[in-house]
């Protein structure tokens, strides 16, 4: 599933988990998960006690729903989906097409105004560069 890169060696789930942890620290995200279309966890970074499988299933379902809505409304490919809570939390789910397969990166923001695009773009670029199916 992961491909080898001559400069960085093998980039697998363990390396992706580390990358998510670094992103969470730098951008102050409490939760990040990468999932496939079926909701299976590929990698996650969150405080202990958080259920990565639940996070992954939610991200996949949000992505699936957004893809259906985009298709029905003839909007083209979805770039991101966001869900805001009254308390200010914000869930961002970003589809990542990789060799004809869809992965999803989901991050939780503590507050709607919190910047996230640069951090998530960096992880998405890394996944596109290093992963293959």
N, C-alpha and C positions, 0 to 999 in steps of 0.2 A: 504494500500500500504506500509506504513512504519511499521516496527515491533518494539516491545518494548524491551528494554534492561534493565534488573534489576538494573544495576549500573548507567546508564545515563538517565533513564526514556524514554519518547517517542522521537524518532528521526524522525522528519518530515521535510517538505520543509523549514520551518522557521529556524530550526537548521542547515540544509544544507546550506542555504543562509548565515548564520553567519559563518560557516566553510569556505565557498568560500571567504567571505570578509577577514577573517583572513589570508587565503592563499595568496590572492592578496596583502595584506599589507606586509606580511613576504617576499614574493618572488618578489614583485614589478611588479605584473601583472596588466595591466589596465582593463582587462576584463576576466571573467570566467563564464561559464554557464554549467549546467547539463541539458540534454534534453533526451527525449525518442526517439525511432526510428522514430516516426511520426513528430518530430520537436516541440513537445509541451514542454514549459518551465517547468522544475521541480524546479529549483532554479537558481538564477543568482546574480552576483555581478559586477557592473560596475558603472561608473560615471553617474550621472543623465543626462538625455537626450539621453542615449544610449538605443536602442530598443532591449530589451531582447528577444522578440519574433523573431526578425530578426536574432539575434545571434544564437538562438536555431535552427531555420530552416536551417541556413547555416551549423551548426555542424552536424545535422542529415543528410543532403544531402552529405556532405563530407564523413561521416561514411558509408552511403549507397553505394556511388561510390567506396570507398576503399574496401568494402566487396565484391562487384561485381568483381573488378579487381583481388583481391586475389583469389576468386573462379575460375575465368577464367584462371588464371595463376597457379592454384593449389599450392598456397603459404601457405595455412593454415590460421589460425585466425590472423587478423590484430592486432598489438599491439599499433601502433600509426600512425597517418597521419600528415604530416607537409606541410605547404604552406609558402613559403618565398616571400616577396615583395622586389623589388629593393631598397626601402628606408630602409630596414633592419628589418621591422616588420616580425613577424613569428607567424603563427597560428598553434597550436598543438591540435589535436583532438584525444582523447584516448577512445576507446570502453571499456565499463565496463559490462561484462556479470554478471547478477544477476538472479539466479534461472531460467535460460533459456530465459530471456529477455535481450535486449541490451539497455543500457543507454550510453550516450556519455558525456565526460567531455572535454570541449574546453576552452583553455586559449590563450590569445594573449600576445606575448612577444614583448617588445619594440625593441629588438635587437636579432639577430640570435645566438649570443654567450651567451645569458642569460641562466643560469641554471634553469631547471624546473622539472626534473624527480623526485627529492626527494619530492618536494611540491605536485606534482600531485599524486605520489604514496601514500602519506599520505591520501589525500582525497579519492582516489579510495579504499584504504583499509578500511577506515571508512564507505564508502557507502556499500561495500560488507559485512561488519560486521553488519550493522544496518538496511539495507533495505531488504524487501522481497515483492514478488508480489503474 
